[in-house]
Amino acid sequence: MSEITKAMLEHPFFKDFKASHVELLSKCASSMHFAAGSYIFHDGETADRLHLIQTGRIAVELEMVGHDPMAIMTVDAGGVVGWSWLFPPYRWHFSARVVQDTSVIVLDAKCIMLKCKEDYQLGYELMWQCANIMGERLHATRTQLISLMSY
């Protein structure tokens, strides 16, 4: 078993996946390191990968014309950033800025989609996990907005 496969199996995102599916997806994966202050991606760029955070912290930022970017959430080790590759027009809707030096496992979106077409059960597991995390993020955003509006 490769080191990247082992790291993926240890990541919370894959906790409910079959080991064989993680092994299949590991063919789409690479490891990367980003220094604090750098950007992993910017709003509007082509969305073509999923990032599994191993160490560090990433701020998801909303860019607004005439204003500094606003961090809408931070994602720590064990978290995931980058969903926009799932849906057309395949562009990032936010930016991801590295707050602390960060190591990630990067999964190539085209490769993921090919693997999911080859194995529909894998596709189901992946979409289920992505949908659960997106739901959690929407709930957190709603809670944050309610908190901001009460001031």
C-alpha positions as CSV (number, residue, x, y, z in Angstrom):
1,M,0.0,0.0,0.0
2,S,1.4,3.4,-1.0
3,E,2.1,6.2,1.5
4,I,-0.6,8.4,-0.1
5,T,-3.1,5.6,0.2
6,K,-2.3,5.2,3.9
7,A,-2.6,9.0,4.4
8,M,-6.0,9.1,2.6
9,L,-7.3,6.2,4.7
10,E,-6.3,8.1,7.9
11,H,-8.1,11.3,6.7
12,P,-11.6,11.8,8.2
13,F,-13.1,12.4,4.7
14,F,-12.6,8.8,3.8
15,K,-13.8,7.3,7.2
16,D,-16.8,5.6,5.6
17,F,-15.2,4.6,2.3
18,K,-14.2,1.0,1.4
19,A,-10.4,0.7,1.4
20,S,-10.6,-0.5,-2.2
21,H,-12.3,2.8,-3.2
22,V,-9.7,4.8,-1.4
23,E,-7.0,2.8,-3.2
24,L,-8.7,3.6,-6.5
25,L,-8.8,7.3,-5.7
26,S,-5.2,7.3,-4.6
27,K,-4.3,7.0,-8.2
28,C,-5.7,10.6,-8.6
29,A,-3.8,12.0,-5.6
30,S,-0.6,13.8,-4.9
31,S,0.8,15.6,-1.8
32,M,1.5,19.3,-1.7
33,H,2.7,21.8,0.8
34,F,1.7,25.5,0.9
35,A,3.4,28.3,2.9
36,A,1.3,30.6,5.1
37,G,0.0,33.6,3.2
38,S,-0.1,31.8,-0.2
39,Y,-3.3,31.0,-2.0
40,I,-4.3,27.5,-3.1
41,F,-6.9,28.9,-5.5
42,H,-8.7,32.1,-6.4
43,D,-12.3,32.9,-7.0
44,G,-13.1,32.6,-10.8
45,E,-10.2,30.2,-11.6
46,T,-10.8,26.8,-13.1
47,A,-11.9,24.3,-10.4
48,D,-10.1,21.1,-11.0
49,R,-9.1,19.5,-7.7
50,L,-10.2,18.5,-4.2
51,H,-7.9,19.4,-1.2
52,L,-7.8,17.2,1.9
53,I,-6.0,19.1,4.7
54,Q,-3.5,17.0,6.6
55,T,-1.8,19.8,8.6
56,G,-2.3,23.5,8.9
57,R,-5.2,25.9,8.4
58,I,-6.9,27.4,5.3
59,A,-9.2,30.4,5.2
60,V,-12.1,30.3,2.7
61,E,-12.4,33.9,1.5
62,L,-15.1,35.8,-0.3
63,E,-13.7,38.4,-2.7
64,M,-15.7,41.6,-3.1
65,V,-14.9,44.4,-5.5
66,G,-13.6,47.5,-3.7
67,H,-13.1,45.6,-0.4
68,D,-10.4,43.3,1.1
69,P,-11.2,39.6,1.0
70,M,-13.4,38.5,3.8
71,A,-12.7,35.1,5.5
72,I,-16.1,33.3,5.8
73,M,-14.6,30.3,7.5
74,T,-11.4,28.5,8.3
75,V,-10.8,24.8,7.7
76,D,-8.2,22.9,9.8
77,A,-6.4,19.6,9.5
78,G,-8.9,16.8,8.8
79,G,-11.0,19.2,6.7
80,V,-11.6,19.5,3.0
81,V,-11.7,22.5,0.6
82,G,-12.8,22.7,-3.0
83,W,-16.2,21.6,-4.2
84,S,-16.6,23.7,-7.3
85,W,-15.1,21.0,-9.5
86,L,-18.4,19.0,-9.0
87,F,-20.7,21.4,-10.8
88,P,-20.6,23.5,-14.0
89,P,-19.2,26.0,-14.8
90,Y,-16.3,24.4,-12.8
91,R,-15.0,27.6,-11.4
92,W,-14.0,28.4,-7.8
93,H,-16.6,30.5,-6.1
94,F,-14.3,31.5,-3.3
95,S,-10.6,31.8,-2.7
96,A,-8.5,29.6,-0.4
97,R,-5.7,31.4,1.5
98,V,-3.2,29.5,3.7
99,V,-3.3,30.8,7.2
100,Q,-0.7,28.3,8.6
101,D,1.8,26.3,6.7
102,T,-0.4,23.5,5.3
103,S,0.1,20.0,3.8
104,V,-2.7,18.7,1.7
105,I,-3.6,15.7,-0.4
106,V,-4.7,17.0,-3.8
107,L,-7.1,14.9,-5.8
108,D,-7.4,15.7,-9.6
109,A,-11.1,16.2,-10.5
110,K,-10.9,14.7,-14.0
111,C,-9.3,11.6,-12.6
112,I,-11.9,11.4,-9.8
113,M,-14.8,11.7,-12.3
114,L,-13.3,8.9,-14.5
115,K,-12.9,6.6,-11.4
116,C,-16.5,7.3,-10.4
117,K,-17.8,6.5,-13.9
118,E,-15.9,3.2,-13.7
119,D,-17.4,2.4,-10.3
120,Y,-20.8,3.9,-9.5
121,Q,-20.7,2.8,-5.9
122,L,-17.5,4.9,-5.5
123,G,-19.3,7.8,-7.1
124,Y,-22.2,7.4,-4.7
125,E,-19.9,7.3,-1.7
126,L,-18.0,10.3,-2.9
127,M,-21.1,12.4,-3.6
128,W,-22.7,11.3,-0.3
129,Q,-19.7,12.5,1.7
130,C,-19.4,15.7,-0.3
131,A,-23.1,16.4,0.2
132,N,-22.8,15.8,4.0
133,I,-19.9,18.2,4.3
134,M,-21.6,20.8,2.1
135,G,-24.7,20.6,4.3
136,E,-22.6,21.1,7.4
137,R,-20.9,24.2,5.8
138,L,-24.3,25.6,4.8
139,H,-25.6,25.2,8.4
140,A,-22.4,26.9,9.8
141,T,-22.8,29.7,7.3
142,R,-26.4,30.2,8.3
143,T,-25.5,30.3,11.9
144,Q,-22.8,32.8,11.3
145,L,-25.2,35.1,9.3
146,I,-27.8,34.9,12.0
147,S,-25.1,35.9,14.6
148,L,-24.0,38.8,12.4
149,M,-27.5,40.1,11.9
150,S,-28.2,40.1,15.6
151,Y,-25.7,42.9,16.2
